[in-house]
Amino acid sequence: MTRRIRVDTSTLRAHADFRRLFIANLITGLGSGATYVALPFQVAELTGSYLHVGVIGALEFLPLIFFGLYGGVLADRVDRRRMILMTELTFGALVAILLGNALLDRPAVWIIYVMTILFVVVVGLQRPSLDAVLPRVVPPGDLPSAGAVQSMARSISNVAGPAVGGVIISIGGVGWVYALDLMTFLVSAALVARMKPIAPSRTSTDPSWHEIHEAIGYLRSRRDIVGTYVIDMIAMILAFPYALFPFVATEFDAAWSLGFLYAAPAVGSALASVTSHWTKRVRLHGRAIVYAATVWGVAVAAAGLVRSPVWIIGCMVLAGAADMVSGLFRMLIWNLTIPDDVRGRMAGLELISYAIGPSVGDLRSTAVARATSLPASFVIGGLACSGSCLAAGPALRELWHFRSTPESIST
């Protein structure tokens, strides 16, 4: 039983470049997770204003879409390893500026805002190459295992990073968090530098925005891929509950629960990742995505029905596990079937869903909570998500009938 459900780590042993990439992602994820906590904390400490803290999130939306699309073009035109290496070094330089600012007698808030924008720009440039590099460092047959291991690293970072950041802030302040993050980027860059070069799939050295239109044309021909975006958008827009977490802590007079609420989905994701060996036996990936998104909605709705922060945290763990299962199968369809010469641009297009879904979901959840009540926002959103997924799944025929076969694997 244990062998059936445990995560398959054989790809780490078999492929040196994947192992280096895994360790680099894990290390930088921990540092970035700590900085994710430190940035709003420092702004709140300097200004005492909820509005100023909220500006941090608002600054991320447009740069992520714009540079994410262009990053997708670059991912198909340049050495992806080199792109990851250069952006890791750039991240390190930005964190060094934050560290220098934190050491001033009067740190400047505007520097934090500028660095936030630049962080998102670099994320947009790096993320498509990072998402598209996996099929170039492991063979097709190992992609399910590699995807699960990679997702496990992200889940661990999402849980441990903010926790480590909170502890460091309470002991030594935000400056030590930025120092830690700087070190993680340097270590990650050293690991990526040892990877073999990854030659671009397309020979032209003149990237253009016209190539985005080519990727959109390809996406239109792949209704199964479009279906994965539709299901993910339904789940995020109708049942993304993160903006409600502070109100949960307030309503139950349980300030202690806030950190656990944010960490709970990542805990569920980690549990789903480390028990993901069973996913290799699933062939109807599209239906698995629909069912997992349905469970996500059920878990969110259940959070509105229970009357204890502990039980709400438990519901969020279940929701995070379902979201990870959906993500694993989306990744498998994506990695197994998209040609390498368009994979980077497709990753750039996917960032649009990544940016829009949670942002709109936060607005929806808070608007419904104001119009009704906090529990009702959970219940209405969760049930709307589950019902919509079950209705949309069979209607998205190409996704619903997608079956993993040897012929579907793109080599």
JOVENKA-V133873 format. One record per backbone hydrogen bond with DSSP energy under -0.5 kcal/mol. CO is the residue of the C=O (numbers start at 1). NH is the residue of the N-H. E is the energy in kcal/mol with one decimal. If there is no record, write none. Layout:
# JOVENKA-V133873
co: {CO;CO}
nh: {NH;NH}
e: {E;E}
This chain:
# JOVENKA-V133873
co: {1;2;5;7;9;9;10;11;14;15;16;17;18;19;20;21;22;23;24;25;26;27;28;29;30;31;32;33;34;34;35;36;37;38;39;40;41;42;43;44;49;50;51;52;53;53;54;55;57;57;58;60;61;62;63;64;65;66;67;68;69;70;71;72;73;74;74;76;78;79;80;81;82;83;84;85;86;87;88;89;90;91;92;93;94;95;96;97;98;99;101;104;108;109;110;111;112;113;114;115;116;117;118;119;120;121;122;123;124;126;127;128;129;133;133;134;134;139;140;142;143;144;145;146;147;148;149;150;151;152;153;154;155;156;157;159;160;161;162;163;164;165;166;167;168;168;169;173;173;174;175;176;177;178;179;180;181;182;183;184;185;186;187;188;189;190;191;192;197;198;208;209;209;210;211;212;213;214;215;216;217;218;218;219;221;222;223;224;225;226;227;228;229;230;231;232;233;234;235;236;239;241;241;242;244;245;246;247;248;249;250;254;255;256;257;258;259;260;261;263;264;265;266;267;268;269;270;271;273;274;275;276;277;278;279;283;283;284;285;286;287;288;289;290;291;292;293;294;295;296;297;298;299;300;301;301;302;302;308;309;310;311;312;313;314;315;316;317;318;319;320;321;322;323;324;325;326;327;328;329;330;331;332;333;334;336;339;339;340;340;342;343;344;345;346;347;348;349;349;350;351;352;353;355;356;357;358;359;360;361;362;363;364;365;366;367;368;373;374;375;376;377;378;379;380;381;382;383;384;385;386;387;388;389;390;391;392;393;395;396;397;399;402;403;405;405;406;408;409}
nh: {5;6;277;9;12;13;14;15;16;19;20;21;22;23;24;25;26;27;28;29;30;31;32;33;34;35;36;37;37;38;39;40;41;42;43;44;45;46;47;48;53;54;55;56;56;57;58;59;60;61;61;64;65;66;67;68;69;70;71;72;73;74;75;76;76;77;78;202;80;83;84;85;86;87;88;89;90;91;92;93;94;95;96;97;98;99;100;101;102;103;104;107;112;113;114;115;116;117;118;119;120;121;122;123;124;125;126;127;128;130;131;132;133;136;137;137;138;142;143;146;147;148;149;150;151;152;153;154;155;156;157;158;159;160;161;163;164;165;166;167;168;169;170;171;172;173;173;176;177;178;179;180;181;182;183;184;185;186;187;188;189;190;191;192;193;194;194;195;199;80;211;212;213;214;215;216;217;218;219;220;221;221;222;222;223;226;227;228;229;230;231;232;233;234;235;236;237;238;239;240;241;244;245;245;248;249;250;251;252;254;253;257;258;260;261;262;263;264;265;267;268;269;270;271;272;273;274;275;276;7;278;279;280;281;282;285;404;288;289;290;291;292;293;294;295;296;297;298;299;300;301;302;303;304;304;305;305;306;312;313;314;315;316;317;318;319;320;321;322;323;324;325;326;327;328;329;330;331;332;333;334;335;336;337;338;410;342;343;343;344;346;347;348;349;350;351;352;352;353;354;355;356;357;359;360;361;362;363;364;365;366;367;368;369;370;371;372;377;378;379;380;381;382;383;384;385;386;387;388;389;390;391;392;393;394;395;396;396;397;400;401;402;286;405;408;409;409;410;411}
e: {-1.6;-1.9;-1.0;-0.8;-1.0;-1.0;-2.1;-1.9;-0.5;-2.1;-2.3;-2.3;-2.7;-2.3;-2.4;-2.6;-2.4;-2.6;-2.5;-2.1;-1.7;-1.9;-3.0;-2.3;-1.7;-2.1;-2.3;-0.9;-0.5;-2.0;-2.6;-0.7;-1.5;-2.8;-2.2;-2.6;-2.5;-2.2;-2.5;-2.1;-1.4;-2.4;-1.5;-0.6;-1.1;-0.6;-1.6;-2.0;-1.2;-0.5;-0.6;-1.5;-1.5;-2.7;-2.4;-1.2;-2.0;-1.6;-2.5;-1.6;-1.5;-2.4;-2.1;-0.9;-0.8;-1.5;-2.2;-1.4;-0.5;-2.2;-2.4;-2.4;-2.8;-2.1;-2.1;-2.0;-1.9;-2.8;-2.2;-1.9;-2.3;-2.5;-2.0;-1.6;-1.9;-2.6;-2.5;-2.5;-2.5;-1.4;-1.2;-0.5;-1.0;-2.0;-2.6;-2.7;-2.1;-2.1;-2.4;-2.7;-2.1;-2.1;-2.4;-2.5;-2.6;-1.7;-2.4;-3.1;-0.6;-2.4;-2.8;-2.0;-0.9;-1.8;-0.6;-1.7;-1.3;-1.6;-1.5;-2.7;-3.1;-1.9;-2.3;-2.6;-2.3;-2.1;-1.9;-1.8;-2.4;-2.6;-2.3;-2.4;-1.6;-3.1;-2.4;-1.1;-3.1;-2.7;-2.5;-2.0;-2.6;-2.5;-2.0;-1.5;-3.4;-1.2;-0.5;-0.8;-0.8;-2.2;-2.0;-2.2;-2.5;-2.4;-1.9;-2.0;-1.9;-1.8;-2.4;-2.6;-2.5;-1.9;-1.9;-2.7;-2.2;-0.6;-0.9;-1.7;-0.6;-0.8;-1.4;-1.3;-0.9;-1.4;-2.0;-2.4;-2.3;-2.2;-2.7;-2.2;-1.1;-0.6;-0.6;-1.2;-0.7;-2.2;-2.0;-1.4;-1.7;-2.4;-2.4;-2.1;-2.7;-2.4;-2.3;-2.5;-2.9;-2.1;-1.4;-1.0;-0.8;-2.1;-0.5;-1.4;-1.8;-2.2;-1.8;-2.9;-2.1;-2.9;-1.2;-1.9;-1.3;-0.6;-2.5;-1.9;-1.9;-2.1;-0.7;-2.1;-2.4;-2.3;-2.5;-2.5;-2.3;-2.2;-2.6;-0.9;-1.5;-1.7;-0.7;-1.9;-1.3;-1.8;-1.3;-1.8;-2.6;-1.7;-2.0;-1.9;-2.8;-2.4;-2.3;-1.9;-2.1;-2.1;-1.9;-2.2;-2.7;-2.1;-2.5;-2.5;-1.4;-0.8;-1.1;-0.5;-1.1;-1.4;-2.1;-2.4;-2.0;-2.3;-2.1;-1.9;-1.9;-2.4;-2.5;-2.1;-2.3;-2.4;-2.1;-2.2;-2.4;-2.4;-2.8;-1.9;-2.2;-2.6;-1.9;-2.3;-2.3;-3.2;-2.6;-1.4;-1.6;-3.5;-1.6;-0.8;-0.5;-0.6;-2.1;-1.9;-1.7;-2.1;-2.1;-1.1;-0.5;-1.3;-0.8;-2.2;-2.3;-2.8;-2.0;-0.8;-2.8;-2.5;-2.4;-1.7;-2.7;-2.6;-2.1;-2.3;-2.6;-2.0;-2.2;-2.1;-2.4;-1.8;-1.4;-2.4;-3.3;-1.9;-2.6;-2.6;-2.3;-2.2;-2.5;-2.7;-2.2;-2.6;-2.3;-1.7;-2.9;-2.7;-0.7;-0.7;-1.8;-0.8;-1.6;-3.0;-2.4;-1.2;-0.7;-0.5;-1.3;-0.5;-1.0;-0.5;-0.6}
